[in-house]
Amino acid sequence: MTVTDQATGGATQPAELRRQGRVGVITLNAAPVNALGARLRAAIRARIEEAEADPEIGAVVLTGAGRLFSAGADIAEFDGAADGPDLGELIDRVEDTEKPVVAAIHGQALGGGLELALACHHRLATPSAKLGLPEVKLGLVPGAGGTQRLPRLVGPRIAAEMIVTGKTVGAKAAQAAGLLDAVTAEDGLIADAVTFAEALLAEGKPIRRTRERDERLLEARDESGLFDAVRADNAKLFRGFEAPQACLDCVRAATDLPFAEGLAFERDTFRRLMRGAQSIAQRHVFFAEREVARIPDLPADTPTRPIHRVGIVGAGLMGGGIAMNFLNAGIPVTIVEAAPEALERGLGLIRKNYEASAKKGRLRPEDVTTRMALLTDSLDFEALAACDLVIEAVYENRDLKRSIFERLDRIAKPGAILATNTSFLDVDAIAAVTSRPQDVIGLHFFSPANVMRLLEVVRAEKTAPDVVATAMRLARTIGKIAVQVGVCFGFVGNRLLDQRQREADRLILDGALPRDVDRVLQGFGLPIGPFAMMDLVGLDLGWSREASKGESVRDILCERDRRGQKTGAGFYDYDESRRATPSEEAEAIIREVAQRRGITQRTVSDQEILERCLYPMVNEGAKILAEGKAWRASDIDVVWINGFGWPVYTGGPMHWGDAVGLPTIVESLRRLEAEHGPDFKPTPLLERLAAEGKSFSEFDRERSAKRG
Ligand code: T1G
């Protein structure tokens, strides 16, 4: 019978206290990640008080059940009224106990979980443990003393770097920095922690509280420029985000102010950010990126097919990148090509990518060897016969893809999944040429396929449920975030992109310069503007001189061999290091085309550029929802954040639309429709939500509730 049992009559508590000799072991037990929600906070406080009151207990070990110590505060609580003890006060309470408290960490100690451990008087961890304060990724600062205690243990420089980047550190590095007292045996955490606590009792030394340890702060007081250096080292993390600077300000407060004042500064900063639009958006994305895995009409226990070997048809840029995803996950790949030189080129590119990573220290040389050893290449389609999944990754030609699927249908083993990497073609039509449409699915990777996190899983009409489930599980295995989409031209990501590109092309004819459009959209937070992106990808993708009519700006640029960065000129001119400068020639071509079309050019405001490029994307998202081609508005957010770099601090196009206000968007679309035509016509669903004063997030919640 544990102490807790006696206290609660055996009811399962989210924190239990068991005595081992003179050491009381408190175990957090709130599945799945020991998130410090109200119930767990109250239980920890109760167990600490019981341990303090128990004369048999001289010291305490605090640890987590399950796979980790604690994932921190319960993020879901931030949007509602939090009850139960305040986390910061609970953590201060732990630090104030008169009996030594030793944190015993395995798995992860993150956010408030690490803050709880920082307030313990000692910390031990297993070799595989990871520790971090990732609040900045939620648009927050650590709000329970982390910015004040961590610098006192590891010094302000390491603390600032950890808190600004949100990166975790391993146990060994944590110990070296002063964050841990010891690293235990992987399977001896509790025993080692109890022994450590007993030794503390035997030594009888006074308790050392983190908040009283100022030596590391004093060392850094004369390290001028420390914070500017951390900011300079992580400059891109600051662009557009509020939280990184706030993190730096809090750590600086730890070096400049007494503990209590620094803690107050941190708490005020945390509360301000928590209520701010950026953190609300980033918390939305945190849950949205987990919600995408839930396919409403697919039970979570839907069986999946084992994938022991993957076949790739096509060793081009996409095929090679796709292959690397599986090789990285230790899954053998057979890659086939029609021509020897194409195969050689593809294999060379894969090896070159791995060697480049090894040169940067991201891969060990032996990893390159291991991964390349998993790769089999062949000019013979028959080599695919043993594969459990075959992914076609040839160029976007419908007839070619259909002929490949006819061959795969004859060659692939029964039960093999046949996937196409098409960006927009009709997967139903591709499935229809096979005798096994139930085994056919779309796996739309984004270039570079070995880098971009997004995978659109295109579910065709006859795709079997277990094939969808297998694709969603496999995506996680290869580190992708999979969004299930329906068959339509461009699926989800490219449908929204087409809306933006159409308007960008029109805006430059109306009088905006390419650099204006790019500046406005990059200023909004997108990583690259539409015209810089076209130059990067190549203006001649899908273009041919034979078919060119020489009428559009793109036609003329390509005809003049201004095909983008690869030719040193496109919408911009590029120097040898590919630095872009505005091009008088490109701007003259634009003026010439506008004149030919009878368009009187004018000054175009930044606001008009923003509304005409982004509002149609929100409108298209509503169309996609109404057509049932995406399960949730938040799925569309996940697509554009992970596939196109939509700024996470605005939550994605649909969350951003909610923040702008759907009535505002509908009103602007109606005005734009009157001025520029039916492409701006608001979708009925968008009009309905606006009229009812509802948001896309309410739309998602209502649909989720209806599905049960
Ligand atoms: N709060 C609430 N739910 C959480 C959670 C959290 N902190 N962490 C995870 N979950 C849920 C998640 O939504 C999912 O739910 C399930 O747990 C499994 O998560 C005051 C303010 C720990 C590395 O940012 O990084 O402390 O979908 O799918 O891939 O200063 O979860 O199953 O219903 O991600 O194995 C700071 C966030 C909080 C860590 C495990 N902490 N979590 O990854 O599982 S703010 C974080 C993670 C804070 C204080 C501040 C990961 C993980 P469902 P999962 P995983």
Residues whose N, C-alpha, C, O or C-beta is under 5 A from the ligand:
A	BS01	T1G	P32 V33 A35 A71 G72 A73 D74 I75 A76 L110 G111 G112 P134 E135 V141 P142 G143 A144 R290
